[in-house]
Amino acid sequence: MNDVAPYVDSKTVFLLVRTPRLTKPAGTPFTFDHPIKSNSGTKRDPVSVQKPLWSFVVEGVLEYARLVFDLFSASKPISIVTVDSEEKINSVWYEEDQSLEAVWKIFSNEGLSNASLGVDSLDTLPGLHSCKSVLQLPTPAQSAGGVKVNAGRVIVIGTDLKYRIHFEKIREPPQESEYLPINASEWIFVDVCPDPDASARELKAVKVLLSTIKLLDLQ
């Protein structure tokens, strides 16, 4: 299996590692006026709200899905795996999973919550084995024999990912008889490292993600 394949464009698996730092605010604040108190007529100071990093991650994945489904319909399927207090494979290669509505429904159920994963105490990053298994799972076209090469891309997004990526975990051959070996794969790790004093840098990292996603779709 190739760890980096320059022309991988069939399957895409998103692994979203929901670490506590993804709840940190980032970006330009949105300012809202407080309503005037009806009993006193006093005007209150505006309130400013910033979006959490998780919101930018969701926007990036939705934009990727929109471009893929617009350009390729369901011929380049998407799967979404999330990890917080538990590991969930939210979608695979079924036709009903391959729509923007289906992706949005996943995020409706996987909104910002108090459930998160602390990676500091972990030796390896969870979810990589699940992503490998999803890549090995045949699509309907592969099951029908219409696609001979099993290739795909995994995009991992989270914080504090470095030093916890063990590639031997994703080199293992399929364990299930109906699964396919991976002929080529591309693994992209987006490590967003928020800092309370570096909001601009955080937002820049997420914007790089959005730009990367758009470039990948043009390949």
Rosetta constraint file for C-alpha pairs under 8 A:
AtomPair CA 1 CA 171 HARMONIC 6.73 0.50
AtomPair CA 1 CA 182 HARMONIC 6.10 0.50
AtomPair CA 1 CA 183 HARMONIC 5.66 0.50
AtomPair CA 1 CA 184 HARMONIC 5.53 0.50
AtomPair CA 1 CA 185 HARMONIC 7.02 0.50
AtomPair CA 2 CA 183 HARMONIC 7.32 0.50
AtomPair CA 2 CA 184 HARMONIC 5.11 0.50
AtomPair CA 2 CA 185 HARMONIC 5.86 0.50
AtomPair CA 2 CA 186 HARMONIC 7.60 0.50
AtomPair CA 3 CA 184 HARMONIC 7.30 0.50
AtomPair CA 3 CA 185 HARMONIC 5.78 0.50
AtomPair CA 3 CA 186 HARMONIC 5.79 0.50
AtomPair CA 3 CA 187 HARMONIC 6.60 0.50
AtomPair CA 4 CA 184 HARMONIC 7.54 0.50
AtomPair CA 4 CA 185 HARMONIC 5.98 0.50
AtomPair CA 4 CA 186 HARMONIC 4.53 0.50
AtomPair CA 4 CA 187 HARMONIC 6.62 0.50
AtomPair CA 5 CA 184 HARMONIC 5.96 0.50
AtomPair CA 5 CA 185 HARMONIC 5.64 0.50
AtomPair CA 5 CA 186 HARMONIC 5.31 0.50
AtomPair CA 6 CA 186 HARMONIC 7.47 0.50
AtomPair CA 7 CA 219 HARMONIC 7.08 0.50
AtomPair CA 8 CA 151 HARMONIC 6.12 0.50
AtomPair CA 8 CA 152 HARMONIC 5.70 0.50
AtomPair CA 8 CA 153 HARMONIC 6.49 0.50
AtomPair CA 8 CA 184 HARMONIC 7.10 0.50
AtomPair CA 8 CA 185 HARMONIC 6.47 0.50
AtomPair CA 8 CA 186 HARMONIC 6.60 0.50
AtomPair CA 9 CA 76 HARMONIC 7.18 0.50
AtomPair CA 9 CA 151 HARMONIC 7.42 0.50
AtomPair CA 9 CA 152 HARMONIC 6.30 0.50
AtomPair CA 9 CA 153 HARMONIC 7.13 0.50
AtomPair CA 9 CA 217 HARMONIC 7.89 0.50
AtomPair CA 9 CA 219 HARMONIC 7.51 0.50
AtomPair CA 10 CA 75 HARMONIC 7.55 0.50
AtomPair CA 10 CA 76 HARMONIC 4.89 0.50
AtomPair CA 10 CA 77 HARMONIC 7.08 0.50
AtomPair CA 10 CA 151 HARMONIC 6.08 0.50
AtomPair CA 10 CA 152 HARMONIC 5.35 0.50
AtomPair CA 10 CA 153 HARMONIC 7.61 0.50
AtomPair CA 11 CA 76 HARMONIC 5.49 0.50
AtomPair CA 11 CA 77 HARMONIC 5.28 0.50
AtomPair CA 11 CA 78 HARMONIC 6.11 0.50
AtomPair CA 11 CA 79 HARMONIC 7.99 0.50
AtomPair CA 11 CA 135 HARMONIC 7.21 0.50
AtomPair CA 11 CA 151 HARMONIC 6.67 0.50
AtomPair CA 11 CA 152 HARMONIC 4.36 0.50
AtomPair CA 11 CA 153 HARMONIC 6.08 0.50
AtomPair CA 12 CA 76 HARMONIC 7.46 0.50
AtomPair CA 12 CA 77 HARMONIC 6.43 0.50
AtomPair CA 12 CA 78 HARMONIC 4.85 0.50
AtomPair CA 12 CA 79 HARMONIC 6.28 0.50
AtomPair CA 12 CA 152 HARMONIC 5.70 0.50
AtomPair CA 12 CA 153 HARMONIC 4.73 0.50
AtomPair CA 12 CA 154 HARMONIC 5.72 0.50
AtomPair CA 12 CA 155 HARMONIC 7.47 0.50
AtomPair CA 13 CA 78 HARMONIC 5.80 0.50
AtomPair CA 13 CA 79 HARMONIC 4.65 0.50
AtomPair CA 13 CA 80 HARMONIC 5.76 0.50
AtomPair CA 13 CA 81 HARMONIC 7.24 0.50
AtomPair CA 13 CA 131 HARMONIC 6.46 0.50
AtomPair CA 13 CA 134 HARMONIC 7.60 0.50
AtomPair CA 13 CA 135 HARMONIC 7.46 0.50
AtomPair CA 13 CA 152 HARMONIC 7.77 0.50
AtomPair CA 13 CA 153 HARMONIC 6.24 0.50
AtomPair CA 13 CA 154 HARMONIC 4.68 0.50
AtomPair CA 13 CA 155 HARMONIC 6.28 0.50
AtomPair CA 14 CA 61 HARMONIC 7.97 0.50
AtomPair CA 14 CA 78 HARMONIC 7.63 0.50
AtomPair CA 14 CA 79 HARMONIC 6.21 0.50
AtomPair CA 14 CA 80 HARMONIC 4.78 0.50
AtomPair CA 14 CA 81 HARMONIC 5.94 0.50
AtomPair CA 14 CA 154 HARMONIC 5.84 0.50
AtomPair CA 14 CA 155 HARMONIC 4.91 0.50
AtomPair CA 14 CA 156 HARMONIC 5.98 0.50
AtomPair CA 14 CA 157 HARMONIC 7.70 0.50
AtomPair CA 15 CA 80 HARMONIC 6.23 0.50
AtomPair CA 15 CA 81 HARMONIC 4.78 0.50
AtomPair CA 15 CA 82 HARMONIC 5.72 0.50
AtomPair CA 15 CA 83 HARMONIC 7.58 0.50
AtomPair CA 15 CA 127 HARMONIC 6.82 0.50
AtomPair CA 15 CA 128 HARMONIC 7.79 0.50
AtomPair CA 15 CA 131 HARMONIC 7.14 0.50
AtomPair CA 15 CA 154 HARMONIC 7.18 0.50
AtomPair CA 15 CA 155 HARMONIC 6.12 0.50
AtomPair CA 15 CA 156 HARMONIC 4.63 0.50
AtomPair CA 15 CA 157 HARMONIC 6.29 0.50
AtomPair CA 16 CA 80 HARMONIC 7.68 0.50
AtomPair CA 16 CA 81 HARMONIC 6.28 0.50
AtomPair CA 16 CA 82 HARMONIC 4.76 0.50
AtomPair CA 16 CA 83 HARMONIC 6.29 0.50
AtomPair CA 16 CA 156 HARMONIC 6.01 0.50
AtomPair CA 16 CA 157 HARMONIC 5.07 0.50
AtomPair CA 16 CA 158 HARMONIC 6.15 0.50
AtomPair CA 17 CA 82 HARMONIC 6.03 0.50
AtomPair CA 17 CA 83 HARMONIC 4.96 0.50
AtomPair CA 17 CA 84 HARMONIC 6.51 0.50
AtomPair CA 17 CA 117 HARMONIC 7.27 0.50
AtomPair CA 17 CA 156 HARMONIC 7.36 0.50
AtomPair CA 17 CA 157 HARMONIC 6.06 0.50
AtomPair CA 17 CA 158 HARMONIC 4.78 0.50
AtomPair CA 17 CA 159 HARMONIC 7.51 0.50
AtomPair CA 18 CA 22 HARMONIC 6.49 0.50
AtomPair CA 18 CA 82 HARMONIC 7.15 0.50
AtomPair CA 18 CA 83 HARMONIC 5.87 0.50
AtomPair CA 18 CA 84 HARMONIC 5.13 0.50
AtomPair CA 18 CA 116 HARMONIC 5.34 0.50
AtomPair CA 18 CA 117 HARMONIC 5.91 0.50
AtomPair CA 18 CA 158 HARMONIC 6.25 0.50
AtomPair CA 19 CA 84 HARMONIC 6.87 0.50
AtomPair CA 19 CA 116 HARMONIC 5.14 0.50
AtomPair CA 19 CA 117 HARMONIC 4.68 0.50
AtomPair CA 19 CA 118 HARMONIC 5.78 0.50
AtomPair CA 19 CA 119 HARMONIC 7.22 0.50
AtomPair CA 19 CA 158 HARMONIC 6.45 0.50
AtomPair CA 19 CA 159 HARMONIC 6.27 0.50
AtomPair CA 20 CA 24 HARMONIC 7.84 0.50
AtomPair CA 20 CA 116 HARMONIC 5.51 0.50
AtomPair CA 20 CA 117 HARMONIC 6.58 0.50
AtomPair CA 20 CA 118 HARMONIC 6.77 0.50
AtomPair CA 21 CA 53 HARMONIC 7.93 0.50
AtomPair CA 21 CA 159 HARMONIC 6.73 0.50
AtomPair CA 21 CA 193 HARMONIC 7.67 0.50
AtomPair CA 21 CA 194 HARMONIC 6.46 0.50
AtomPair CA 22 CA 52 HARMONIC 6.59 0.50
AtomPair CA 22 CA 53 HARMONIC 4.96 0.50
AtomPair CA 22 CA 54 HARMONIC 5.12 0.50
AtomPair CA 22 CA 158 HARMONIC 7.24 0.50
AtomPair CA 22 CA 159 HARMONIC 7.20 0.50
AtomPair CA 22 CA 194 HARMONIC 7.82 0.50
AtomPair CA 23 CA 52 HARMONIC 5.08 0.50
AtomPair CA 23 CA 53 HARMONIC 5.98 0.50
AtomPair CA 23 CA 54 HARMONIC 6.15 0.50
AtomPair CA 23 CA 112 HARMONIC 7.32 0.50
AtomPair CA 24 CA 52 HARMONIC 5.17 0.50
AtomPair CA 24 CA 53 HARMONIC 5.97 0.50
AtomPair CA 24 CA 194 HARMONIC 7.08 0.50
AtomPair CA 24 CA 196 HARMONIC 7.93 0.50
AtomPair CA 25 CA 50 HARMONIC 5.31 0.50
AtomPair CA 25 CA 51 HARMONIC 5.34 0.50
AtomPair CA 25 CA 52 HARMONIC 4.10 0.50
AtomPair CA 25 CA 53 HARMONIC 6.06 0.50
AtomPair CA 25 CA 199 HARMONIC 7.61 0.50
AtomPair CA 26 CA 50 HARMONIC 5.95 0.50
AtomPair CA 26 CA 51 HARMONIC 5.95 0.50
AtomPair CA 26 CA 52 HARMONIC 5.86 0.50
AtomPair CA 26 CA 53 HARMONIC 6.05 0.50
AtomPair CA 26 CA 199 HARMONIC 5.13 0.50
AtomPair CA 26 CA 200 HARMONIC 7.21 0.50
AtomPair CA 26 CA 202 HARMONIC 6.54 0.50
AtomPair CA 26 CA 203 HARMONIC 6.01 0.50
AtomPair CA 27 CA 50 HARMONIC 6.46 0.50
AtomPair CA 27 CA 51 HARMONIC 6.94 0.50
AtomPair CA 27 CA 199 HARMONIC 6.30 0.50
AtomPair CA 27 CA 200 HARMONIC 6.39 0.50
AtomPair CA 27 CA 202 HARMONIC 7.79 0.50
AtomPair CA 27 CA 203 HARMONIC 5.50 0.50
AtomPair CA 28 CA 50 HARMONIC 6.59 0.50
AtomPair CA 29 CA 48 HARMONIC 5.73 0.50
AtomPair CA 29 CA 49 HARMONIC 5.26 0.50
AtomPair CA 29 CA 50 HARMONIC 4.54 0.50
AtomPair CA 29 CA 51 HARMONIC 7.55 0.50
AtomPair CA 30 CA 48 HARMONIC 5.41 0.50
AtomPair CA 30 CA 49 HARMONIC 5.13 0.50
AtomPair CA 30 CA 50 HARMONIC 6.12 0.50
AtomPair CA 31 CA 46 HARMONIC 6.42 0.50
AtomPair CA 31 CA 47 HARMONIC 5.64 0.50
AtomPair CA 31 CA 48 HARMONIC 4.32 0.50
AtomPair CA 31 CA 49 HARMONIC 6.41 0.50
AtomPair CA 32 CA 46 HARMONIC 5.48 0.50
AtomPair CA 32 CA 47 HARMONIC 5.33 0.50
AtomPair CA 32 CA 48 HARMONIC 6.30 0.50
AtomPair CA 33 CA 44 HARMONIC 7.75 0.50
AtomPair CA 33 CA 45 HARMONIC 7.05 0.50
AtomPair CA 33 CA 46 HARMONIC 4.42 0.50
AtomPair CA 33 CA 47 HARMONIC 6.37 0.50
AtomPair CA 34 CA 43 HARMONIC 7.41 0.50
AtomPair CA 34 CA 44 HARMONIC 5.69 0.50
AtomPair CA 34 CA 45 HARMONIC 6.53 0.50
AtomPair CA 34 CA 46 HARMONIC 5.52 0.50
AtomPair CA 34 CA 47 HARMONIC 6.87 0.50
AtomPair CA 35 CA 43 HARMONIC 7.18 0.50
AtomPair CA 35 CA 44 HARMONIC 7.20 0.50
AtomPair CA 36 CA 41 HARMONIC 5.79 0.50
AtomPair CA 36 CA 42 HARMONIC 5.69 0.50
AtomPair CA 36 CA 43 HARMONIC 4.77 0.50
AtomPair CA 36 CA 44 HARMONIC 6.43 0.50
AtomPair CA 37 CA 41 HARMONIC 5.15 0.50
AtomPair CA 37 CA 42 HARMONIC 5.52 0.50
AtomPair CA 37 CA 43 HARMONIC 6.75 0.50
AtomPair CA 37 CA 44 HARMONIC 7.83 0.50
AtomPair CA 38 CA 42 HARMONIC 7.83 0.50
AtomPair CA 51 CA 55 HARMONIC 6.31 0.50
AtomPair CA 51 CA 56 HARMONIC 7.73 0.50
AtomPair CA 52 CA 56 HARMONIC 7.24 0.50
AtomPair CA 53 CA 57 HARMONIC 6.44 0.50
AtomPair CA 53 CA 202 HARMONIC 7.98 0.50
AtomPair CA 53 CA 203 HARMONIC 7.88 0.50
AtomPair CA 53 CA 206 HARMONIC 7.97 0.50
AtomPair CA 54 CA 58 HARMONIC 6.25 0.50
AtomPair CA 54 CA 112 HARMONIC 6.96 0.50
AtomPair CA 55 CA 59 HARMONIC 6.23 0.50
AtomPair CA 56 CA 60 HARMONIC 6.17 0.50
AtomPair CA 56 CA 206 HARMONIC 6.66 0.50
AtomPair CA 57 CA 61 HARMONIC 6.35 0.50
AtomPair CA 57 CA 157 HARMONIC 7.72 0.50
AtomPair CA 57 CA 206 HARMONIC 7.15 0.50
AtomPair CA 58 CA 62 HARMONIC 6.12 0.50
AtomPair CA 58 CA 107 HARMONIC 7.33 0.50
AtomPair CA 59 CA 63 HARMONIC 6.07 0.50
AtomPair CA 60 CA 64 HARMONIC 6.22 0.50
AtomPair CA 60 CA 209 HARMONIC 7.15 0.50
AtomPair CA 60 CA 210 HARMONIC 5.41 0.50
AtomPair CA 60 CA 213 HARMONIC 7.59 0.50
AtomPair CA 61 CA 65 HARMONIC 6.16 0.50
AtomPair CA 62 CA 66 HARMONIC 6.04 0.50
AtomPair CA 62 CA 100 HARMONIC 7.26 0.50
AtomPair CA 62 CA 103 HARMONIC 7.14 0.50
AtomPair CA 62 CA 104 HARMONIC 7.30 0.50
AtomPair CA 63 CA 67 HARMONIC 6.26 0.50
AtomPair CA 63 CA 210 HARMONIC 7.95 0.50
AtomPair CA 64 CA 68 HARMONIC 6.22 0.50
AtomPair CA 64 CA 213 HARMONIC 6.08 0.50
AtomPair CA 64 CA 214 HARMONIC 6.87 0.50
AtomPair CA 64 CA 217 HARMONIC 7.69 0.50
AtomPair CA 65 CA 69 HARMONIC 5.99 0.50
AtomPair CA 65 CA 78 HARMONIC 7.40 0.50
AtomPair CA 65 CA 99 HARMONIC 7.84 0.50
AtomPair CA 65 CA 100 HARMONIC 6.36 0.50
AtomPair CA 65 CA 103 HARMONIC 7.66 0.50
AtomPair CA 66 CA 70 HARMONIC 5.95 0.50
AtomPair CA 66 CA 100 HARMONIC 6.17 0.50
AtomPair CA 67 CA 71 HARMONIC 6.02 0.50
AtomPair CA 67 CA 214 HARMONIC 7.94 0.50
AtomPair CA 67 CA 217 HARMONIC 7.28 0.50
AtomPair CA 68 CA 72 HARMONIC 5.59 0.50
AtomPair CA 68 CA 73 HARMONIC 6.85 0.50
AtomPair CA 68 CA 76 HARMONIC 6.97 0.50
AtomPair CA 68 CA 217 HARMONIC 6.90 0.50
AtomPair CA 69 CA 73 HARMONIC 4.29 0.50
AtomPair CA 69 CA 74 HARMONIC 6.21 0.50
AtomPair CA 69 CA 76 HARMONIC 7.85 0.50
AtomPair CA 69 CA 98 HARMONIC 7.60 0.50
AtomPair CA 69 CA 99 HARMONIC 6.72 0.50
AtomPair CA 69 CA 100 HARMONIC 7.36 0.50
AtomPair CA 72 CA 76 HARMONIC 6.25 0.50
AtomPair CA 74 CA 95 HARMONIC 7.11 0.50
AtomPair CA 74 CA 98 HARMONIC 5.73 0.50
AtomPair CA 74 CA 99 HARMONIC 7.67 0.50
AtomPair CA 77 CA 93 HARMONIC 6.08 0.50
AtomPair CA 77 CA 98 HARMONIC 6.16 0.50
AtomPair CA 78 CA 91 HARMONIC 7.85 0.50
AtomPair CA 78 CA 92 HARMONIC 7.06 0.50
AtomPair CA 78 CA 93 HARMONIC 6.94 0.50
AtomPair CA 78 CA 97 HARMONIC 7.98 0.50
AtomPair CA 78 CA 98 HARMONIC 6.65 0.50
AtomPair CA 79 CA 89 HARMONIC 7.83 0.50
AtomPair CA 79 CA 90 HARMONIC 7.27 0.50
AtomPair CA 79 CA 91 HARMONIC 5.03 0.50
AtomPair CA 79 CA 92 HARMONIC 4.81 0.50
AtomPair CA 79 CA 93 HARMONIC 6.73 0.50
AtomPair CA 79 CA 134 HARMONIC 7.77 0.50
AtomPair CA 80 CA 89 HARMONIC 6.35 0.50
AtomPair CA 80 CA 90 HARMONIC 5.54 0.50
AtomPair CA 80 CA 91 HARMONIC 5.58 0.50
AtomPair CA 80 CA 92 HARMONIC 7.34 0.50
AtomPair CA 81 CA 87 HARMONIC 7.42 0.50
AtomPair CA 81 CA 88 HARMONIC 5.64 0.50
AtomPair CA 81 CA 89 HARMONIC 4.48 0.50
AtomPair CA 81 CA 90 HARMONIC 5.66 0.50
AtomPair CA 81 CA 91 HARMONIC 7.33 0.50
AtomPair CA 81 CA 127 HARMONIC 7.38 0.50
AtomPair CA 81 CA 130 HARMONIC 7.80 0.50
AtomPair CA 81 CA 131 HARMONIC 7.27 0.50
AtomPair CA 82 CA 87 HARMONIC 5.95 0.50
AtomPair CA 82 CA 88 HARMONIC 5.32 0.50
AtomPair CA 82 CA 89 HARMONIC 6.64 0.50
AtomPair CA 82 CA 90 HARMONIC 7.28 0.50
AtomPair CA 82 CA 127 HARMONIC 7.67 0.50
AtomPair CA 83 CA 87 HARMONIC 4.42 0.50
AtomPair CA 83 CA 88 HARMONIC 6.31 0.50
AtomPair CA 83 CA 116 HARMONIC 7.77 0.50
AtomPair CA 83 CA 117 HARMONIC 7.05 0.50
AtomPair CA 83 CA 126 HARMONIC 7.30 0.50
AtomPair CA 83 CA 127 HARMONIC 6.66 0.50
AtomPair CA 84 CA 115 HARMONIC 5.90 0.50
AtomPair CA 84 CA 116 HARMONIC 4.27 0.50
AtomPair CA 84 CA 117 HARMONIC 4.54 0.50
AtomPair CA 85 CA 115 HARMONIC 5.67 0.50
AtomPair CA 85 CA 116 HARMONIC 5.56 0.50
AtomPair CA 85 CA 117 HARMONIC 5.71 0.50
AtomPair CA 87 CA 126 HARMONIC 7.87 0.50
AtomPair CA 87 CA 127 HARMONIC 6.76 0.50
AtomPair CA 89 CA 130 HARMONIC 7.53 0.50
AtomPair CA 90 CA 106 HARMONIC 6.80 0.50
AtomPair CA 91 CA 97 HARMONIC 6.04 0.50
AtomPair CA 92 CA 97 HARMONIC 6.85 0.50
AtomPair CA 92 CA 134 HARMONIC 6.81 0.50
AtomPair CA 93 CA 97 HARMONIC 6.71 0.50
AtomPair CA 93 CA 98 HARMONIC 7.30 0.50
AtomPair CA 93 CA 138 HARMONIC 7.74 0.50
AtomPair CA 93 CA 139 HARMONIC 5.41 0.50
AtomPair CA 93 CA 140 HARMONIC 7.32 0.50
AtomPair CA 94 CA 98 HARMONIC 6.95 0.50
AtomPair CA 94 CA 139 HARMONIC 7.38 0.50
AtomPair CA 94 CA 140 HARMONIC 7.34 0.50
AtomPair CA 96 CA 102 HARMONIC 7.33 0.50
AtomPair CA 97 CA 102 HARMONIC 5.48 0.50
AtomPair CA 97 CA 103 HARMONIC 7.27 0.50
AtomPair CA 98 CA 102 HARMONIC 6.69 0.50
AtomPair CA 98 CA 103 HARMONIC 7.69 0.50
AtomPair CA 99 CA 103 HARMONIC 6.49 0.50
AtomPair CA 100 CA 104 HARMONIC 6.09 0.50
AtomPair CA 101 CA 105 HARMONIC 6.12 0.50
AtomPair CA 102 CA 106 HARMONIC 6.49 0.50
AtomPair CA 103 CA 107 HARMONIC 6.72 0.50
AtomPair CA 104 CA 108 HARMONIC 6.19 0.50
AtomPair CA 105 CA 109 HARMONIC 6.49 0.50
AtomPair CA 106 CA 110 HARMONIC 6.00 0.50
AtomPair CA 107 CA 111 HARMONIC 5.63 0.50
AtomPair CA 118 CA 122 HARMONIC 7.87 0.50
AtomPair CA 119 CA 125 HARMONIC 7.32 0.50
AtomPair CA 119 CA 160 HARMONIC 6.95 0.50
AtomPair CA 119 CA 161 HARMONIC 7.73 0.50
AtomPair CA 120 CA 160 HARMONIC 7.62 0.50
AtomPair CA 122 CA 164 HARMONIC 7.59 0.50
AtomPair CA 123 CA 164 HARMONIC 5.95 0.50
AtomPair CA 124 CA 164 HARMONIC 4.54 0.50
AtomPair CA 124 CA 165 HARMONIC 5.99 0.50
AtomPair CA 124 CA 166 HARMONIC 6.46 0.50
AtomPair CA 125 CA 161 HARMONIC 7.08 0.50
AtomPair CA 125 CA 164 HARMONIC 5.21 0.50
AtomPair CA 125 CA 165 HARMONIC 5.79 0.50
AtomPair CA 125 CA 166 HARMONIC 7.69 0.50
AtomPair CA 127 CA 131 HARMONIC 6.28 0.50
AtomPair CA 128 CA 132 HARMONIC 6.27 0.50
AtomPair CA 128 CA 169 HARMONIC 7.32 0.50
AtomPair CA 128 CA 170 HARMONIC 6.74 0.50
AtomPair CA 129 CA 133 HARMONIC 6.20 0.50
AtomPair CA 129 CA 169 HARMONIC 6.39 0.50
AtomPair CA 129 CA 170 HARMONIC 6.13 0.50
AtomPair CA 130 CA 134 HARMONIC 6.16 0.50
AtomPair CA 131 CA 135 HARMONIC 6.25 0.50
AtomPair CA 131 CA 154 HARMONIC 7.09 0.50
AtomPair CA 132 CA 136 HARMONIC 6.29 0.50
AtomPair CA 132 CA 170 HARMONIC 5.93 0.50
AtomPair CA 133 CA 137 HARMONIC 6.26 0.50
AtomPair CA 133 CA 174 HARMONIC 7.31 0.50
AtomPair CA 135 CA 150 HARMONIC 7.89 0.50
AtomPair CA 135 CA 151 HARMONIC 7.69 0.50
AtomPair CA 135 CA 152 HARMONIC 6.56 0.50
AtomPair CA 135 CA 182 HARMONIC 7.09 0.50
AtomPair CA 136 CA 150 HARMONIC 7.62 0.50
AtomPair CA 136 CA 174 HARMONIC 6.73 0.50
AtomPair CA 136 CA 179 HARMONIC 5.20 0.50
AtomPair CA 136 CA 180 HARMONIC 4.75 0.50
AtomPair CA 136 CA 181 HARMONIC 5.95 0.50
AtomPair CA 136 CA 182 HARMONIC 6.19 0.50
AtomPair CA 137 CA 178 HARMONIC 7.70 0.50
AtomPair CA 137 CA 179 HARMONIC 5.07 0.50
AtomPair CA 137 CA 180 HARMONIC 6.34 0.50
AtomPair CA 138 CA 142 HARMONIC 5.43 0.50
AtomPair CA 138 CA 143 HARMONIC 5.89 0.50
AtomPair CA 138 CA 178 HARMONIC 7.95 0.50
AtomPair CA 138 CA 179 HARMONIC 6.35 0.50
AtomPair CA 138 CA 180 HARMONIC 6.46 0.50
AtomPair CA 139 CA 143 HARMONIC 6.14 0.50
AtomPair CA 140 CA 144 HARMONIC 6.20 0.50
AtomPair CA 141 CA 145 HARMONIC 6.29 0.50
AtomPair CA 141 CA 146 HARMONIC 5.17 0.50
AtomPair CA 141 CA 147 HARMONIC 5.98 0.50
AtomPair CA 142 CA 146 HARMONIC 5.59 0.50
AtomPair CA 142 CA 147 HARMONIC 4.87 0.50
AtomPair CA 142 CA 148 HARMONIC 6.83 0.50
AtomPair CA 149 CA 183 HARMONIC 6.37 0.50
AtomPair CA 150 CA 180 HARMONIC 7.07 0.50
AtomPair CA 150 CA 181 HARMONIC 7.01 0.50
AtomPair CA 150 CA 182 HARMONIC 5.36 0.50
AtomPair CA 150 CA 183 HARMONIC 5.38 0.50
AtomPair CA 150 CA 184 HARMONIC 6.96 0.50
AtomPair CA 151 CA 182 HARMONIC 6.01 0.50
AtomPair CA 151 CA 183 HARMONIC 5.61 0.50
AtomPair CA 151 CA 184 HARMONIC 4.76 0.50
AtomPair CA 151 CA 185 HARMONIC 5.52 0.50
AtomPair CA 152 CA 182 HARMONIC 7.98 0.50
AtomPair CA 152 CA 184 HARMONIC 6.69 0.50
AtomPair CA 152 CA 185 HARMONIC 4.92 0.50
AtomPair CA 152 CA 186 HARMONIC 6.52 0.50
AtomPair CA 153 CA 185 HARMONIC 5.44 0.50
AtomPair CA 153 CA 186 HARMONIC 4.60 0.50
AtomPair CA 153 CA 187 HARMONIC 5.86 0.50
AtomPair CA 153 CA 188 HARMONIC 7.67 0.50
AtomPair CA 154 CA 185 HARMONIC 7.60 0.50
AtomPair CA 154 CA 186 HARMONIC 6.23 0.50
AtomPair CA 154 CA 187 HARMONIC 4.82 0.50
AtomPair CA 154 CA 188 HARMONIC 6.14 0.50
AtomPair CA 155 CA 187 HARMONIC 6.05 0.50
AtomPair CA 155 CA 188 HARMONIC 4.74 0.50
AtomPair CA 155 CA 189 HARMONIC 6.02 0.50
AtomPair CA 155 CA 190 HARMONIC 7.42 0.50
AtomPair CA 156 CA 187 HARMONIC 7.59 0.50
AtomPair CA 156 CA 188 HARMONIC 6.06 0.50
AtomPair CA 156 CA 189 HARMONIC 4.77 0.50
AtomPair CA 156 CA 190 HARMONIC 5.97 0.50
AtomPair CA 157 CA 189 HARMONIC 6.18 0.50
AtomPair CA 157 CA 190 HARMONIC 4.81 0.50
AtomPair CA 157 CA 191 HARMONIC 6.16 0.50
AtomPair CA 157 CA 192 HARMONIC 7.44 0.50
AtomPair CA 158 CA 190 HARMONIC 6.59 0.50
AtomPair CA 158 CA 191 HARMONIC 5.47 0.50
AtomPair CA 158 CA 192 HARMONIC 5.94 0.50
AtomPair CA 159 CA 191 HARMONIC 4.99 0.50
AtomPair CA 159 CA 192 HARMONIC 4.83 0.50
AtomPair CA 159 CA 193 HARMONIC 5.30 0.50
AtomPair CA 159 CA 194 HARMONIC 7.71 0.50
AtomPair CA 160 CA 191 HARMONIC 6.39 0.50
AtomPair CA 160 CA 192 HARMONIC 7.39 0.50
AtomPair CA 160 CA 193 HARMONIC 6.42 0.50
AtomPair CA 161 CA 165 HARMONIC 7.14 0.50
AtomPair CA 161 CA 189 HARMONIC 7.88 0.50
AtomPair CA 161 CA 191 HARMONIC 5.80 0.50
AtomPair CA 162 CA 191 HARMONIC 7.35 0.50
AtomPair CA 166 CA 170 HARMONIC 7.80 0.50
AtomPair CA 167 CA 171 HARMONIC 6.52 0.50
AtomPair CA 168 CA 172 HARMONIC 6.94 0.50
AtomPair CA 173 CA 181 HARMONIC 6.33 0.50
AtomPair CA 174 CA 179 HARMONIC 5.99 0.50
AtomPair CA 174 CA 180 HARMONIC 6.57 0.50
AtomPair CA 174 CA 181 HARMONIC 6.10 0.50
AtomPair CA 175 CA 179 HARMONIC 7.50 0.50
AtomPair CA 190 CA 209 HARMONIC 7.02 0.50
AtomPair CA 192 CA 202 HARMONIC 6.63 0.50
AtomPair CA 192 CA 205 HARMONIC 6.27 0.50
AtomPair CA 192 CA 206 HARMONIC 7.20 0.50
AtomPair CA 193 CA 202 HARMONIC 6.77 0.50
AtomPair CA 194 CA 198 HARMONIC 7.00 0.50
AtomPair CA 194 CA 199 HARMONIC 7.13 0.50
AtomPair CA 194 CA 201 HARMONIC 7.89 0.50
AtomPair CA 194 CA 202 HARMONIC 5.48 0.50
AtomPair CA 195 CA 199 HARMONIC 6.71 0.50
AtomPair CA 195 CA 202 HARMONIC 7.47 0.50
AtomPair CA 198 CA 202 HARMONIC 6.47 0.50
AtomPair CA 199 CA 203 HARMONIC 6.33 0.50
AtomPair CA 200 CA 204 HARMONIC 6.16 0.50
AtomPair CA 201 CA 205 HARMONIC 6.30 0.50
AtomPair CA 202 CA 206 HARMONIC 6.59 0.50
AtomPair CA 203 CA 207 HARMONIC 6.17 0.50
AtomPair CA 204 CA 208 HARMONIC 6.16 0.50
AtomPair CA 205 CA 209 HARMONIC 6.48 0.50
AtomPair CA 206 CA 210 HARMONIC 6.46 0.50
AtomPair CA 207 CA 211 HARMONIC 6.23 0.50
AtomPair CA 208 CA 212 HARMONIC 6.00 0.50
AtomPair CA 209 CA 213 HARMONIC 6.12 0.50
AtomPair CA 210 CA 214 HARMONIC 6.38 0.50
AtomPair CA 211 CA 215 HARMONIC 6.27 0.50
AtomPair CA 212 CA 216 HARMONIC 6.09 0.50
AtomPair CA 213 CA 217 HARMONIC 6.44 0.50
AtomPair CA 214 CA 218 HARMONIC 6.68 0.50
AtomPair CA 215 CA 219 HARMONIC 6.80 0.50
